[in-house]
Amino acid sequence: MPIVNRIAALSDEMAAWRHDFHENPELLYEVHRTAGIVADKLREFGCDEVVTGIGRTGVVGVIRGRKSASGKTIGLRADMDALPIMETSGVPYASKVPGKMHACGHDGHTAMLLGAAKYLAETRNFDGTAIVIFQPAEEGGGGGKAMVEDGLMTRWNIQEVYGMHNMPNLPEGHFATTPGAMLASSDNIQITVYGKGGHAGAGPHKSVDSVLIGSQIVNALQSIVARNVDPLKSAVISITQFHSGTAFNIIPEVAELGGTVRTLDPEVRDLVERRIGEVAESVARAYGGSAETKYTRMYPVTMNHAREAGLAADVARDIVGADRVNDKFIPMMGAEDFSFMLEARPGAMILVGMGDGNECHHPSYVFNDNILGHGASFWVRLIETRMAAG
């Protein structure tokens, strides 16, 4: 079954919505304009209930089917926030806000779910309730967690929840998912190294060099992945910040390191957290200094539920054909706070292919409007398949 005809007819409208969101990007929880437009459109579409302010600035729309005998309630989630990036794409609808850009396609995700909501509110050809979820602050703010903690799942008795993300360099209109780990956990590390300041030229032997210690820690941390983590499992430790010193001829007393950790397994996550602290402190002691490690858990592993991942793949096959659906996608080390929703309810994340182009988070990233119909059709067919009216 190809793209839904009514959805195809909405393609230009969805593209116009997306271009408007793209021109006016907003960060984290400050998505007031975007959320306001989303809420207004859901009311215009005739949703039975539209609630704002869930998870601070999230929006929820309730669409009841023609029948309610099934008692099923399924959530569909899109994210709304942009990134702090200066856009260089050159598209006619480029960001009007300096230093902010939809460089991850959340404008497209929002437009696709709005298109699906319009169709579902018009047709209501299902038995149960569809909940359309528009989430703020996916890009590091934990908006998914905030919405769950604000009663998203319990208030509407959501039983299953699904998310979708665009995927550059997956062929246009193809879909991909997998049971189990789909995306990595994402954690932050901060290591503060304490030495003893001194004259860099005249008296380095009288000091304890925090820069030298920090450099050795950066190298030593890579041994955790190489020698502590099972080679059949995955972990990434990346130190991305190193701040120290005030002058060319002063050995600084303190150095500060920061970075990110990604894992696909909760046990590996525990191991890496413990070993980072042990390695940093032991290396610092070996050079006569000390180190304090702060490990902050951000997003858990995006863990698809096997049954729901299989159902999502089946729906995708109905839209684009079996040869365009990969249901054994190799997990990626990117992270998603949809993981918090999957911890709260069974569900799955699915990727929709963008075709060739720049990766997400790139200043020249361009969302492919050709996939708006694929994404919206997936949402529609998922609801109509999971809650067949009979």
Secondary structure, DSSP 8 states (H G I E B T S, - for coil): --S-HHHHHTHHHHHHHHHHHHHS--BTT--HHHHHHHHHHHHHHT-SEEEEEETTTEEEEEEE-SB-TT--EEEEEEE--BBS-------TT--SSTT-B--SSHHHHHHHHHHHHHHHHHH--SBSEEEEEEE---SSS-HHHHHHHTTHHHHTT--EEEEEEEEETS-TT-EE--SEEEE-EEEEEEEEEE-B-EETTT-GGGSB-HHHHHHHHHHHHHHHHHHTS-TTS-EEEEEEEEEE-SSTTEE-SEEEEEEEEEESSHHHHHHHHHHHHHHHHHHHHHTT-EEEEEEEEEE--EEE-HHHHHHHHHHHHHHH-GGGEESS---BS---THHHHHHHS-EEEEEEEEESS--TT-TT----GGGHHHHHHHHHHHHHHHT---
